[in-house]
Amino acid sequence: MSYTNETTRPEIDRALKQLVSVIVGGKYARATKDFIDDPCERIKQCHKLCITEQAQSFGNQEKSSQIQRKIDSLNSLYALARLADEVEWD
């Protein structure tokens, strides 16, 4: 990685893939691998999985809080993924 060159779309895509995996874990990353080339859609699918997991954790405040942090992080990552789609890449 060079910090002096312009950022490229492939670098952004790799970063988004890595962050999705870190945020949601391997299980959900593997479950959404069909969307690996569409970061926004992949994040949406992970969000749905987290919402389902949160509903299943009803009554377990600690687990629900952990899942809410995942959801919040996915929302932030989605904003960055949308921005990457809006940039006109060379």
Backbone as XML, in Angstrom:
<?xml version="1.0"?>
<chain id="A" units="angstrom">
  <residue number="1" name="MET">
    <atom name="N" x="0.842" y="-1.166" z="0.000"/>
    <atom name="CA" x="0.000" y="0.000" z="0.000"/>
    <atom name="C" x="0.889" y="1.231" z="0.000"/>
  </residue>
  <residue number="2" name="SER">
    <atom name="N" x="0.519" y="2.139" z="-0.864"/>
    <atom name="CA" x="1.253" y="3.397" z="-0.931"/>
    <atom name="C" x="0.339" y="4.530" z="-0.485"/>
  </residue>
  <residue number="3" name="TYR">
    <atom name="N" x="0.860" y="5.364" z="0.367"/>
    <atom name="CA" x="0.069" y="6.484" z="0.868"/>
    <atom name="C" x="0.228" y="7.731" z="0.007"/>
  </residue>
  <residue number="4" name="THR">
    <atom name="N" x="0.991" y="7.634" z="-1.091"/>
    <atom name="CA" x="1.210" y="8.793" z="-1.941"/>
    <atom name="C" x="0.399" y="8.730" z="-3.231"/>
  </residue>
  <residue number="5" name="ASN">
    <atom name="N" x="-0.104" y="7.563" z="-3.582"/>
    <atom name="CA" x="-0.886" y="7.414" z="-4.801"/>
    <atom name="C" x="-2.353" y="7.660" z="-4.522"/>
  </residue>
  <residue number="6" name="GLU">
    <atom name="N" x="-3.104" y="7.926" z="-5.591"/>
    <atom name="CA" x="-4.544" y="8.100" z="-5.456"/>
    <atom name="C" x="-5.195" y="6.767" z="-5.082"/>
  </residue>
  <residue number="7" name="THR">
    <atom name="N" x="-6.277" y="6.849" z="-4.358"/>
    <atom name="CA" x="-7.030" y="5.657" z="-3.983"/>
    <atom name="C" x="-7.778" y="5.144" z="-5.202"/>
  </residue>
  <residue number="8" name="THR">
    <atom name="N" x="-7.793" y="3.831" z="-5.372"/>
    <atom name="CA" x="-8.468" y="3.230" z="-6.522"/>
    <atom name="C" x="-9.741" y="2.515" z="-6.074"/>
  </residue>
  <residue number="9" name="ARG">
    <atom name="N" x="-10.621" y="2.274" z="-7.008"/>
    <atom name="CA" x="-11.871" y="1.564" z="-6.695"/>
    <atom name="C" x="-11.590" y="0.152" z="-6.166"/>
  </residue>
  <residue number="10" name="PRO">
    <atom name="N" x="-10.660" y="-0.595" z="-6.758"/>
    <atom name="CA" x="-10.366" y="-1.918" z="-6.195"/>
    <atom name="C" x="-9.893" y="-1.870" z="-4.741"/>
  </residue>
  <residue number="11" name="GLU">
    <atom name="N" x="-9.129" y="-0.842" z="-4.387"/>
    <atom name="CA" x="-8.705" y="-0.696" z="-2.986"/>
    <atom name="C" x="-9.903" y="-0.453" z="-2.076"/>
  </residue>
  <residue number="12" name="ILE">
    <atom name="N" x="-10.815" y="0.376" z="-2.531"/>
    <atom name="CA" x="-12.026" y="0.668" z="-1.755"/>
    <atom name="C" x="-12.856" y="-0.601" z="-1.601"/>
  </residue>
  <residue number="13" name="ASP">
    <atom name="N" x="-13.015" y="-1.355" z="-2.686"/>
    <atom name="CA" x="-13.801" y="-2.597" z="-2.625"/>
    <atom name="C" x="-13.185" y="-3.602" z="-1.655"/>
  </residue>
  <residue number="14" name="ARG">
    <atom name="N" x="-11.868" y="-3.729" z="-1.686"/>
    <atom name="CA" x="-11.191" y="-4.635" z="-0.744"/>
    <atom name="C" x="-11.414" y="-4.184" z="0.692"/>
  </residue>
  <residue number="15" name="ALA">
    <atom name="N" x="-11.318" y="-2.882" z="0.922"/>
    <atom name="CA" x="-11.509" y="-2.350" z="2.273"/>
    <atom name="C" x="-12.939" y="-2.599" z="2.754"/>
  </residue>
  <residue number="16" name="LEU">
    <atom name="N" x="-13.914" y="-2.389" z="1.887"/>
    <atom name="CA" x="-15.312" y="-2.624" z="2.261"/>
    <atom name="C" x="-15.553" y="-4.094" z="2.586"/>
  </residue>
  <residue number="17" name="LYS">
    <atom name="N" x="-14.985" y="-4.986" z="1.771"/>
    <atom name="CA" x="-15.127" y="-6.428" z="2.029"/>
    <atom name="C" x="-14.532" y="-6.794" z="3.387"/>
  </residue>
  <residue number="18" name="GLN">
    <atom name="N" x="-13.350" y="-6.267" z="3.655"/>
    <atom name="CA" x="-12.683" y="-6.560" z="4.917"/>
    <atom name="C" x="-13.492" y="-6.036" z="6.093"/>
  </residue>
  <residue number="19" name="LEU">
    <atom name="N" x="-13.986" y="-4.828" z="5.987"/>
    <atom name="CA" x="-14.740" y="-4.237" z="7.093"/>
    <atom name="C" x="-16.070" y="-4.946" z="7.325"/>
  </residue>
  <residue number="20" name="VAL">
    <atom name="N" x="-16.733" y="-5.368" z="6.260"/>
    <atom name="CA" x="-17.967" y="-6.151" z="6.431"/>
    <atom name="C" x="-17.661" y="-7.404" z="7.242"/>
  </residue>
  <residue number="21" name="SER">
    <atom name="N" x="-16.606" y="-8.100" z="6.866"/>
    <atom name="CA" x="-16.239" y="-9.326" z="7.574"/>
    <atom name="C" x="-15.903" y="-9.067" z="9.041"/>
  </residue>
  <residue number="22" name="VAL">
    <atom name="N" x="-15.185" y="-8.001" z="9.306"/>
    <atom name="CA" x="-14.811" y="-7.667" z="10.679"/>
    <atom name="C" x="-16.043" y="-7.307" z="11.506"/>
  </residue>
  <residue number="23" name="ILE">
    <atom name="N" x="-16.940" y="-6.545" z="10.910"/>
    <atom name="CA" x="-18.120" y="-6.081" z="11.643"/>
    <atom name="C" x="-19.084" y="-7.219" z="11.941"/>
  </residue>
  <residue number="24" name="VAL">
    <atom name="N" x="-19.424" y="-8.013" z="10.935"/>
    <atom name="CA" x="-20.481" y="-9.021" z="11.126"/>
    <atom name="C" x="-19.952" y="-10.412" z="11.427"/>
  </residue>
  <residue number="25" name="GLY">
    <atom name="N" x="-18.671" y="-10.655" z="11.192"/>
    <atom name="CA" x="-18.104" y="-11.972" z="11.442"/>
    <atom name="C" x="-18.190" y="-12.876" z="10.224"/>
  </residue>
  <residue number="26" name="GLY">
    <atom name="N" x="-17.475" y="-13.955" z="10.313"/>
    <atom name="CA" x="-17.358" y="-14.885" z="9.193"/>
    <atom name="C" x="-18.662" y="-15.522" z="8.766"/>
  </residue>
  <residue number="27" name="LYS">
    <atom name="N" x="-19.514" y="-15.830" z="9.724"/>
    <atom name="CA" x="-20.777" y="-16.512" z="9.409"/>
    <atom name="C" x="-21.632" y="-15.681" z="8.452"/>
  </residue>
  <residue number="28" name="TYR">
    <atom name="N" x="-21.840" y="-14.416" z="8.786"/>
    <atom name="CA" x="-22.658" y="-13.553" z="7.933"/>
    <atom name="C" x="-21.908" y="-13.152" z="6.672"/>
  </residue>
  <residue number="29" name="ALA">
    <atom name="N" x="-20.603" y="-13.024" z="6.755"/>
    <atom name="CA" x="-19.810" y="-12.712" z="5.560"/>
    <atom name="C" x="-19.957" y="-13.829" z="4.538"/>
  </residue>
  <residue number="30" name="ARG">
    <atom name="N" x="-19.890" y="-15.066" z="5.004"/>
    <atom name="CA" x="-20.065" y="-16.201" z="4.089"/>
    <atom name="C" x="-21.504" y="-16.282" z="3.570"/>
  </residue>
  <residue number="31" name="ALA">
    <atom name="N" x="-22.459" y="-15.953" z="4.424"/>
    <atom name="CA" x="-23.869" y="-16.012" z="4.033"/>
    <atom name="C" x="-24.217" y="-14.982" z="2.953"/>
  </residue>
  <residue number="32" name="THR">
    <atom name="N" x="-23.412" y="-13.950" z="2.836"/>
    <atom name="CA" x="-23.688" y="-12.886" z="1.859"/>
    <atom name="C" x="-22.652" y="-12.841" z="0.745"/>
  </residue>
  <residue number="33" name="LYS">
    <atom name="N" x="-21.897" y="-13.904" z="0.573"/>
    <atom name="CA" x="-20.827" y="-13.893" z="-0.432"/>
    <atom name="C" x="-21.357" y="-13.746" z="-1.865"/>
  </residue>
  <residue number="34" name="ASP">
    <atom name="N" x="-22.647" y="-14.050" z="-2.094"/>
    <atom name="CA" x="-23.224" y="-13.849" z="-3.424"/>
    <atom name="C" x="-23.228" y="-12.374" z="-3.823"/>
  </residue>
  <residue number="35" name="PHE">
    <atom name="N" x="-23.114" y="-11.502" z="-2.837"/>
    <atom name="CA" x="-23.135" y="-10.057" z="-3.093"/>
    <atom name="C" x="-21.749" y="-9.433" z="-2.950"/>
  </residue>
  <residue number="36" name="ILE">
    <atom name="N" x="-20.715" y="-10.243" z="-3.037"/>
    <atom name="CA" x="-19.357" y="-9.774" z="-2.784"/>
    <atom name="C" x="-18.939" y="-8.647" z="-3.735"/>
  </residue>
  <residue number="37" name="ASP">
    <atom name="N" x="-19.501" y="-8.619" z="-4.936"/>
    <atom name="CA" x="-19.150" y="-7.575" z="-5.903"/>
    <atom name="C" x="-20.100" y="-6.375" z="-5.860"/>
  </residue>
  <residue number="38" name="ASP">
    <atom name="N" x="-21.022" y="-6.383" z="-4.922"/>
    <atom name="CA" x="-21.969" y="-5.274" z="-4.739"/>
    <atom name="C" x="-22.000" y="-4.910" z="-3.256"/>
  </residue>
  <residue number="39" name="PRO">
    <atom name="N" x="-21.027" y="-4.093" z="-2.815"/>
    <atom name="CA" x="-20.905" y="-3.793" z="-1.388"/>
    <atom name="C" x="-22.187" y="-3.244" z="-0.745"/>
  </residue>
  <residue number="40" name="CYS">
    <atom name="N" x="-22.898" y="-2.376" z="-1.437"/>
    <atom name="CA" x="-24.116" y="-1.809" z="-0.847"/>
    <atom name="C" x="-25.153" y="-2.898" z="-0.588"/>
  </residue>
  <residue number="41" name="GLU">
    <atom name="N" x="-25.346" y="-3.768" z="-1.551"/>
    <atom name="CA" x="-26.327" y="-4.836" z="-1.373"/>
    <atom name="C" x="-25.869" y="-5.824" z="-0.308"/>
  </residue>
  <residue number="42" name="ARG">
    <atom name="N" x="-24.591" y="-6.097" z="-0.267"/>
    <atom name="CA" x="-24.072" y="-7.004" z="0.759"/>
    <atom name="C" x="-24.306" y="-6.439" z="2.158"/>
  </residue>
  <residue number="43" name="ILE">
    <atom name="N" x="-24.064" y="-5.164" z="2.310"/>
    <atom name="CA" x="-24.280" y="-4.528" z="3.607"/>
    <atom name="C" x="-25.764" y="-4.573" z="3.973"/>
  </residue>
  <residue number="44" name="LYS">
    <atom name="N" x="-26.640" y="-4.337" z="2.999"/>
    <atom name="CA" x="-28.085" y="-4.426" z="3.253"/>
    <atom name="C" x="-28.475" y="-5.818" z="3.731"/>
  </residue>
  <residue number="45" name="GLN">
    <atom name="N" x="-27.923" y="-6.832" z="3.086"/>
    <atom name="CA" x="-28.240" y="-8.214" z="3.467"/>
    <atom name="C" x="-27.713" y="-8.531" z="4.869"/>
  </residue>
  <residue number="46" name="CYS">
    <atom name="N" x="-26.523" y="-8.069" z="5.174"/>
    <atom name="CA" x="-25.978" y="-8.263" z="6.518"/>
    <atom name="C" x="-26.848" y="-7.545" z="7.549"/>
  </residue>
  <residue number="47" name="HIS">
    <atom name="N" x="-27.322" y="-6.375" z="7.192"/>
    <atom name="CA" x="-28.213" y="-5.616" z="8.076"/>
    <atom name="C" x="-29.469" y="-6.429" z="8.384"/>
  </residue>
  <residue number="48" name="LYS">
    <atom name="N" x="-30.049" y="-7.033" z="7.366"/>
    <atom name="CA" x="-31.249" y="-7.865" z="7.564"/>
    <atom name="C" x="-30.951" y="-9.035" z="8.500"/>
  </residue>
  <residue number="49" name="LEU">
    <atom name="N" x="-29.808" y="-9.668" z="8.298"/>
    <atom name="CA" x="-29.419" y="-10.794" z="9.166"/>
    <atom name="C" x="-29.263" y="-10.324" z="10.613"/>
  </residue>
  <residue number="50" name="CYS">
    <atom name="N" x="-28.681" y="-9.160" z="10.798"/>
    <atom name="CA" x="-28.492" y="-8.624" z="12.155"/>
    <atom name="C" x="-29.828" y="-8.265" z="12.800"/>
  </residue>
  <residue number="51" name="ILE">
    <atom name="N" x="-30.749" y="-7.723" z="12.030"/>
    <atom name="CA" x="-32.074" y="-7.390" z="12.559"/>
    <atom name="C" x="-32.774" y="-8.672" z="13.021"/>
  </residue>
  <residue number="52" name="THR">
    <atom name="N" x="-32.669" y="-9.730" z="12.229"/>
    <atom name="CA" x="-33.256" y="-11.011" z="12.612"/>
    <atom name="C" x="-32.610" y="-11.543" z="13.880"/>
  </residue>
  <residue number="53" name="GLU">
    <atom name="N" x="-31.277" y="-11.452" z="13.949"/>
    <atom name="CA" x="-30.560" y="-11.903" z="15.135"/>
    <atom name="C" x="-30.963" y="-11.088" z="16.359"/>
  </residue>
  <residue number="54" name="GLN">
    <atom name="N" x="-31.159" y="-9.806" z="16.178"/>
    <atom name="CA" x="-31.548" y="-8.947" z="17.294"/>
    <atom name="C" x="-32.939" y="-9.325" z="17.802"/>
  </residue>
  <residue number="55" name="ALA">
    <atom name="N" x="-33.853" y="-9.623" z="16.889"/>
    <atom name="CA" x="-35.205" y="-10.034" z="17.298"/>
    <atom name="C" x="-35.150" y="-11.340" z="18.086"/>
  </residue>
  <residue number="56" name="GLN">
    <atom name="N" x="-34.248" y="-12.233" z="17.690"/>
    <atom name="CA" x="-34.114" y="-13.521" z="18.374"/>
    <atom name="C" x="-33.464" y="-13.367" z="19.747"/>
  </residue>
  <residue number="57" name="SER">
    <atom name="N" x="-32.773" y="-12.265" z="19.955"/>
    <atom name="CA" x="-32.087" y="-12.065" z="21.234"/>
    <atom name="C" x="-32.941" y="-11.263" z="22.215"/>
  </residue>
  <residue number="58" name="PHE">
    <atom name="N" x="-34.202" y="-11.109" z="21.908"/>
    <atom name="CA" x="-35.096" y="-10.334" z="22.762"/>
    <atom name="C" x="-35.010" y="-10.837" z="24.201"/>
  </residue>
  <residue number="59" name="GLY">
    <atom name="N" x="-34.815" y="-9.909" z="25.132"/>
    <atom name="CA" x="-34.697" y="-10.267" z="26.539"/>
    <atom name="C" x="-33.267" y="-10.397" z="27.022"/>
  </residue>
  <residue number="60" name="ASN">
    <atom name="N" x="-32.337" y="-10.512" z="26.095"/>
    <atom name="CA" x="-30.917" y="-10.592" z="26.440"/>
    <atom name="C" x="-30.285" y="-9.247" z="26.107"/>
  </residue>
  <residue number="61" name="GLN">
    <atom name="N" x="-30.262" y="-8.362" z="27.080"/>
    <atom name="CA" x="-29.820" y="-6.987" z="26.854"/>
    <atom name="C" x="-28.379" y="-6.909" z="26.350"/>
  </residue>
  <residue number="62" name="GLU">
    <atom name="N" x="-27.502" y="-7.719" z="26.901"/>
    <atom name="CA" x="-26.097" y="-7.679" z="26.480"/>
    <atom name="C" x="-25.958" y="-8.061" z="25.006"/>
  </residue>
  <residue number="63" name="LYS">
    <atom name="N" x="-26.598" y="-9.151" z="24.622"/>
    <atom name="CA" x="-26.539" y="-9.607" z="23.230"/>
    <atom name="C" x="-27.180" y="-8.574" z="22.306"/>
  </residue>
  <residue number="64" name="SER">
    <atom name="N" x="-28.310" y="-8.032" z="22.727"/>
    <atom name="CA" x="-29.001" y="-7.028" z="21.925"/>
    <atom name="C" x="-28.132" y="-5.790" z="21.723"/>
  </residue>
  <residue number="65" name="SER">
    <atom name="N" x="-27.402" y="-5.384" z="22.743"/>
    <atom name="CA" x="-26.503" y="-4.228" z="22.635"/>
    <atom name="C" x="-25.356" y="-4.508" z="21.669"/>
  </residue>
  <residue number="66" name="GLN">
    <atom name="N" x="-24.821" y="-5.727" z="21.704"/>
    <atom name="CA" x="-23.749" y="-6.101" z="20.780"/>
    <atom name="C" x="-24.243" y="-6.038" z="19.340"/>
  </residue>
  <residue number="67" name="ILE">
    <atom name="N" x="-25.427" y="-6.552" z="19.123"/>
    <atom name="CA" x="-25.989" y="-6.551" z="17.772"/>
    <atom name="C" x="-26.288" y="-5.131" z="17.321"/>
  </residue>
  <residue number="68" name="GLN">
    <atom name="N" x="-26.756" y="-4.293" z="18.234"/>
    <atom name="CA" x="-27.027" y="-2.894" z="17.872"/>
    <atom name="C" x="-25.747" y="-2.193" z="17.440"/>
  </residue>
  <residue number="69" name="ARG">
    <atom name="N" x="-24.627" y="-2.505" z="18.070"/>
    <atom name="CA" x="-23.346" y="-1.917" z="17.652"/>
    <atom name="C" x="-22.996" y="-2.372" z="16.235"/>
  </residue>
  <residue number="70" name="LYS">
    <atom name="N" x="-23.267" y="-3.640" z="15.919"/>
    <atom name="CA" x="-23.042" y="-4.131" z="14.554"/>
    <atom name="C" x="-23.901" y="-3.349" z="13.569"/>
  </residue>
  <residue number="71" name="ILE">
    <atom name="N" x="-25.167" y="-3.173" z="13.920"/>
    <atom name="CA" x="-26.094" y="-2.460" z="13.037"/>
    <atom name="C" x="-25.633" y="-1.021" z="12.833"/>
  </residue>
  <residue number="72" name="ASP">
    <atom name="N" x="-25.231" y="-0.369" z="13.896"/>
    <atom name="CA" x="-24.735" y="1.010" z="13.785"/>
    <atom name="C" x="-23.501" y="1.075" z="12.886"/>
  </residue>
  <residue number="73" name="SER">
    <atom name="N" x="-22.604" y="0.116" z="13.048"/>
    <atom name="CA" x="-21.392" y="0.078" z="12.219"/>
    <atom name="C" x="-21.742" y="-0.196" z="10.760"/>
  </residue>
  <residue number="74" name="LEU">
    <atom name="N" x="-22.699" y="-1.087" z="10.529"/>
    <atom name="CA" x="-23.126" y="-1.358" z="9.152"/>
    <atom name="C" x="-23.746" y="-0.114" z="8.519"/>
  </residue>
  <residue number="75" name="ASN">
    <atom name="N" x="-24.497" y="0.647" z="9.291"/>
    <atom name="CA" x="-25.082" y="1.882" z="8.759"/>
    <atom name="C" x="-23.990" y="2.858" z="8.339"/>
  </residue>
  <residue number="76" name="SER">
    <atom name="N" x="-22.947" y="2.976" z="9.140"/>
    <atom name="CA" x="-21.824" y="3.852" z="8.788"/>
    <atom name="C" x="-21.100" y="3.330" z="7.554"/>
  </residue>
  <residue number="77" name="LEU">
    <atom name="N" x="-20.885" y="2.041" z="7.503"/>
    <atom name="CA" x="-20.203" y="1.444" z="6.362"/>
    <atom name="C" x="-21.033" y="1.602" z="5.088"/>
  </residue>
  <residue number="78" name="TYR">
    <atom name="N" x="-22.345" y="1.508" z="5.219"/>
    <atom name="CA" x="-23.229" y="1.689" z="4.066"/>
    <atom name="C" x="-23.088" y="3.102" z="3.495"/>
  </residue>
  <residue number="79" name="ALA">
    <atom name="N" x="-22.965" y="4.088" z="4.367"/>
    <atom name="CA" x="-22.769" y="5.465" z="3.906"/>
    <atom name="C" x="-21.479" y="5.579" z="3.091"/>
  </residue>
  <residue number="80" name="LEU">
    <atom name="N" x="-20.427" y="4.926" z="3.549"/>
    <atom name="CA" x="-19.155" y="4.949" z="2.819"/>
    <atom name="C" x="-19.259" y="4.194" z="1.498"/>
  </residue>
  <residue number="81" name="ALA">
    <atom name="N" x="-19.975" y="3.079" z="1.494"/>
    <atom name="CA" x="-20.146" y="2.304" z="0.264"/>
    <atom name="C" x="-20.939" y="3.106" z="-0.773"/>
  </residue>
  <residue number="82" name="ARG">
    <atom name="N" x="-21.955" y="3.826" z="-0.315"/>
    <atom name="CA" x="-22.725" y="4.675" z="-1.234"/>
    <atom name="C" x="-21.839" y="5.780" z="-1.801"/>
  </residue>
  <residue number="83" name="LEU">
    <atom name="N" x="-21.006" y="6.361" z="-0.943"/>
    <atom name="CA" x="-20.081" y="7.393" z="-1.407"/>
    <atom name="C" x="-19.145" y="6.825" z="-2.473"/>
  </residue>
  <residue number="84" name="ALA">
    <atom name="N" x="-18.641" y="5.634" z="-2.268"/>
    <atom name="CA" x="-17.752" y="5.003" z="-3.247"/>
    <atom name="C" x="-18.463" y="4.810" z="-4.583"/>
  </residue>
  <residue number="85" name="ASP">
    <atom name="N" x="-19.763" y="4.525" z="-4.537"/>
    <atom name="CA" x="-20.533" y="4.374" z="-5.775"/>
    <atom name="C" x="-20.730" y="5.710" z="-6.481"/>
  </residue>
  <residue number="86" name="GLU">
    <atom name="N" x="-20.743" y="6.793" z="-5.740"/>
    <atom name="CA" x="-20.986" y="8.120" z="-6.310"/>
    <atom name="C" x="-19.746" y="8.743" z="-6.925"/>
  </residue>
  <residue number="87" name="VAL">
    <atom name="N" x="-18.569" y="8.274" z="-6.534"/>
    <atom name="CA" x="-17.312" y="8.822" z="-7.052"/>
    <atom name="C" x="-17.132" y="8.387" z="-8.496"/>
  </residue>
  <residue number="88" name="GLU">
    <atom name="N" x="-16.668" y="9.299" z="-9.330"/>
    <atom name="CA" x="-16.334" y="8.956" z="-10.707"/>
    <atom name="C" x="-14.867" y="8.505" z="-10.722"/>
  </residue>
  <residue number="89" name="TRP">
    <atom name="N" x="-14.678" y="7.208" z="-10.831"/>
    <atom name="CA" x="-13.335" y="6.616" z="-10.776"/>
    <atom name="C" x="-12.706" y="6.664" z="-12.159"/>
  </residue>
  <residue number="90" name="ASP">
    <atom name="N" x="-11.389" y="6.874" z="-12.191"/>
    <atom name="CA" x="-10.657" y="6.885" z="-13.477"/>
    <atom name="C" x="-10.456" y="5.494" z="-13.981"/>
  </residue>
</chain>
